[in-house]
Every structure is written in structure tokens, then in C-alpha cells.
């Protein structure tokens, strides 16, 4: 199955690259874009915990439904419309023109990704209004390699079975202060509630829940506990969490 996916995706590469092994694709941005594009072409968005999930901004989505919409938006750049199903149908050129849309090449895509200009690429092909519907996506994609660790936190929260947080999350969001698996799971549940949904962020960030970038700012001020009390209400935040919700940043 994966071999078939790879062969179909190869047709979007430049002629000089079509007979290369995927691992031989250079630069890295081209290879990373191909690994993202290959399953996307079949109607699959990257799952949490994968490089493509972080590289292409899916962690900024507030639900699985929104992740699907982002995948749809990306694949439409190539003149492909998944609609609401994984099956792929191709736009007629006349339909694209009638909607003011133009298609891009895979080369244009990976080069825009390499230059941190994917939002601009979407805009240039008529998708600005749809792109603006994804909160924080532009900031995330334009921010370079050193992104706020809150996005790693969200990626970690969406992986239900994991309780070992990535190192930046451990340092910034208190997991390094935990002395047991129970405390790690409690902290994970706490952040899941703070950011919007007890089901692993599978629903939207709710109006009375935290915004990721606001949480990031609270983290930098070492005031995560205070921020949680402000968002959720003092009575809903366990005072015993205060000792866990500290980091290396100066008070």
C-alpha cells in the first residue's frame, strides 16, 4: 500500500527526482514535504507525534475536524479536492478558473515550506480567507524552527497513551517536577482541561478555556498556576498543583 502511495506521489516530483529513493531527496525540506504529501494525496492527515504534524502546523488545529480541513486546504493547492471523503477527485481547469484558484507544483510547495512562506503560498492561490480561519497557523508556519514549546505540549496532550513529555515540555510546563506517573497523568489532564477539552483536545478550544499563546506567555512569566485560576476559576484548580506548575523562568 505504501509503495503504491509513493509511486502516485512521485508523479508530482520533478523529472530529475522521480527515480530517486525518497531518502535521497534533497534538500531536507523537499524530503519532509514529500513525506507529508504522500499520505495527504490519499486523504490522510498526519497524526500527532509525527514530524509532519508539527512541521505543517496541524498542532494549531482545535479539533480533528479542523485538522481534516487543513489537510483539505493543503491538497487543494495541487488542484485536488477531497471534499468530505478520503477519495480524491480532480478539479476541472475551468472550475478552478471560475473560483479564482490556480494550482501549484510540488516544487513551489516545498520551496515555500523551506522559506517559511506557506501562508503566502496559500494566499497567492486564492485561499487567503480559508487560511485565516485557522487561528495561529500563520504565526506558527512563519516562526522558523524555534517554536514556542506550547505547541509541543499540545502535540503531547493529543497522544493519549504517552505520559513522558518531550524535554522542553518537561522543563517549561512542570512535568520535570512530577515524582510519579500519577502526577504526570494528573498534570496532563490539567492542561487538557485548561486548553479546552477533556477528550484530548478532540473538540474546539472552548470560550472559557485557555488560548495556547496566552498559556505560552504565562509560562514565560512562571505564572501558569495564576493563569489557570484566571481561566478556569480558583475553585476548579487544585492548589496542590501549584508546586508542580513551576519552571526555570524568573518570577
Secondary structure, DSSP 4 states (H G I P E B T S, - for coil): -HHHHHHHHHTTS-GGGTTS-GGG-SSHHHHHHHHHHHHHTTT-PPPTTSHHHHHTTGGG-SSHHHHHHHHHHHHHTTTEE-TTSSS-EEPPHHHHHHTT-----HHHHHHHHHTT-HHHHHHHTT-HHHHTTSTTHHHHHHS-S---THHHHHHHHT-TT--S--HHHHHHHSGGG--SHHHHHHHHHHHHHHTT-TTTS-SPPPTTS--HHHHHHHHHTT-HHHHHHHHH-GGGS-GGGTTTS--SS--
